């Protein structure tokens, strides 16, 4: 990583803290980078850009000719992401789509080698089902926050207003853990990260 890259990452971390923008944990960031570096994906789909922190980590670890498509609902965050990514020198081979990922995914064309899901937690399984036909053989699907404050491991501990999200995250983990098309490892770091290797149809 260049100095410009590292300086931008540091700025993004400070901005996230100051403006209460959720970004991946330090341990999660390391795991994301290691996984991408081992795969060297050429085509990446990120669901949930926020300010582009994970986008930048993925860009640093994809193949030299890689392309990232990233989707974000919040227009203000898209503006910040574009500024940060341009500052880091990442603007080629990058497409940021503003809008609802649930509606956008179905219209995407092509196959993806790596998918990173970090958006509306209650929609993870819906997102996954919509991208199944767009996964390359051997693709990796990484989902952040899958243990959601530990409540996914202990349903009874979740406050009532979060129980639907917990139930849906459980459904996501159940699917990727039991569907024979996936080989999944759940890492209990940060807020929980599931890494699923797609075995193909």
C-alpha positions in Angstrom: 0.0 0.0 0.0 1.3 3.5 -0.8 1.6 6.3 1.7 -1.4 8.1 0.1 -3.4 4.9 0.5 -2.5 4.5 4.2 -3.1 8.2 4.9 -6.5 8.0 3.4 -7.4 4.9 5.4 -6.4 6.8 8.6 -8.5 9.8 7.6 -11.5 7.6 6.9 -11.1 5.9 10.3 -11.1 9.3 12.0 -14.1 10.5 9.9 -16.0 7.3 10.8 -15.5 7.9 14.5 -16.4 11.6 14.3 -19.5 11.0 12.2 -20.7 7.7 13.7 -20.3 5.9 10.4 -20.0 2.1 10.8 -16.9 0.6 9.3 -15.4 -2.9 9.5 -13.5 -3.6 12.7 -9.7 -3.7 12.7 -9.6 -7.5 13.0 -12.3 -7.8 10.3 -10.3 -5.5 8.0 -7.3 -7.8 8.4 -9.4 -10.8 7.6 -11.1 -9.1 4.6 -7.7 -8.2 3.2 -6.1 -11.6 3.7 -9.1 -13.3 2.1 -9.1 -11.0 -0.9 -5.3 -11.2 -1.2 -5.4 -15.0 -1.3 -8.2 -14.9 -4.0 -6.9 -12.0 -6.0 -10.4 -11.4 -7.4 -10.9 -9.7 -10.8 -14.6 -8.8 -10.2 -15.9 -7.7 -6.9 -19.4 -6.7 -5.7 -19.7 -4.8 -2.5 -23.2 -4.4 -1.0 -23.0 -1.4 1.3 -20.2 1.2 0.5 -20.7 3.6 3.4 -17.7 5.9 3.0 -15.6 3.4 1.0 -13.4 2.1 3.7 -13.8 -1.6 2.8 -13.9 -0.7 -0.9 -10.4 0.7 -0.4 -9.2 -2.4 1.4 -10.6 -4.6 -1.4 -9.1 -2.4 -4.1 -5.6 -2.9 -2.6 -6.0 -6.7 -2.7 -7.7 -7.4 -6.0 -6.0 -8.4 -9.3 -4.2 -5.7 -11.2 -7.1 -5.6 -13.7 -9.8 -5.9 -11.1 -13.1 -4.0 -11.1 -15.3 -3.2 -8.1 -19.0 -2.5 -8.3 -20.3 -1.1 -5.0 -23.8 -0.2 -4.0 -24.8 2.4 -1.3 -28.3 3.7 -0.4 -27.1 6.9 1.4 -26.3 9.7 -1.1 -24.2 11.7 1.4 -22.1 8.7 2.0 -21.6 8.1 -1.7 -20.3 11.6 -2.0 -17.8 11.0 0.8 -16.8 7.6 -0.6 -16.0 9.1 -4.0 -13.9 11.9 -2.4 -11.9 9.4 -0.2 -11.4 6.9 -3.0 -10.3 9.5 -5.5 -7.9 10.9 -2.9 -6.4 7.4 -2.5 -6.0 7.1 -6.2 -8.8 4.5 -6.7 -11.2 5.7 -9.3 -10.4 3.6 -12.3 -12.3 0.3 -12.5 -14.7 1.4 -9.8 -18.4 1.8 -10.1 -20.5 3.2 -7.3 -24.2 2.8 -7.7 -26.5 4.8 -5.5 -29.8 3.1 -4.6 -31.4 0.1 -2.9 -29.2 -3.0 -3.3 -32.2 -5.3 -3.1 -33.5 -3.7 -6.3 -30.2 -3.1 -8.1 -28.6 -6.6 -7.7 -31.0 -8.4 -10.0 -30.1 -6.0 -12.9 -26.3 -6.4 -12.6 -24.6 -8.2 -15.5 -21.6 -10.5 -15.3 -20.1 -12.8 -12.7 -18.4 -11.9 -9.5 -15.3 -13.6 -7.9 -15.9 -11.9 -4.5 -18.9 -10.5 -2.9 -18.8 -8.5 0.4 -22.1 -8.0 2.2 -22.2 -5.2 4.7 -25.6 -3.4 4.4 -29.0 -3.9 5.9 -28.6 -6.9 8.2 -32.1 -8.1 7.8 -31.6 -8.4 4.0 -28.5 -10.6 3.9 -30.2 -13.8 2.7 -32.3 -11.8 0.2 -29.1 -10.3 -1.3 -27.4 -13.7 -1.4 -30.3 -15.4 -3.2 -30.3 -12.6 -5.8 -26.6 -12.9 -6.5 -26.4 -16.7 -6.6 -26.6 -16.8 -10.4 -23.9 -14.1 -10.6 -21.2 -16.0 -8.6 -18.2 -17.3 -10.5 -17.3 -20.9 -9.7 -15.0 -20.7 -6.6 -16.3 -17.3 -5.7 -16.1 -16.1 -2.1 -19.0 -14.4 -0.2 -18.0 -12.4 2.9 -20.7 -11.2 5.2 -19.9 -8.7 8.1 -21.8 -8.3 11.4 -23.4 -11.8 11.2 -23.3 -12.3 14.9 -24.8 -8.9 15.6 -23.5 -8.0 19.1 -23.5 -11.6 20.1 -27.3 -11.8 20.0 -27.3 -14.2 17.0 -25.6 -16.8 19.3 -28.1 -16.1 22.1 -31.5 -15.2 20.6 -33.0 -14.7 24.0 -30.6 -11.8 24.9 -31.7 -9.7 21.9 -34.0 -6.7 22.8 -37.4 -7.2 21.2 -36.8 -4.5 18.5 -33.8 -6.4 17.2 -35.3 -9.8 17.2 -36.4 -9.8 13.5 -32.8 -8.8 12.4 -31.4 -11.6 14.7 -33.8 -14.1 13.2 -32.9 -13.1 9.7 -29.2 -13.3 10.3 -29.7 -16.7 11.8 -31.6 -17.7 8.5 -28.6 -16.4 6.5 -26.1 -18.4 8.6 -28.3 -21.4 8.4 -28.4 -21.2 4.6 -24.7 -20.8 4.0 -23.8 -23.4 6.6 -26.1 -26.1 5.3 -26.5 -25.5 1.5 -24.1 -27.9 -0.2 -23.1 -25.2 -2.7 -21.2 -23.4 0.1 -18.4 -24.2 2.4 -18.7 -21.6 5.3 -16.5 -20.6 8.2 -17.9 -18.2 10.8 -15.2 -16.1 12.5 -16.0 -14.7 15.9 -14.1 -11.5 15.5 -15.4 -7.9 15.4 -19.2 -8.4 15.1 -18.8 -11.8 13.4 -17.8 -12.5 9.8 -18.9 -15.4 7.7 -16.7 -16.4 4.8 -18.5 -18.7 2.3 -16.7 -20.5 -0.5 -19.1 -21.1 -3.4 -18.6 -24.6 -4.8 -20.7 -24.0 -7.9 -24.1 -25.5 -8.8 
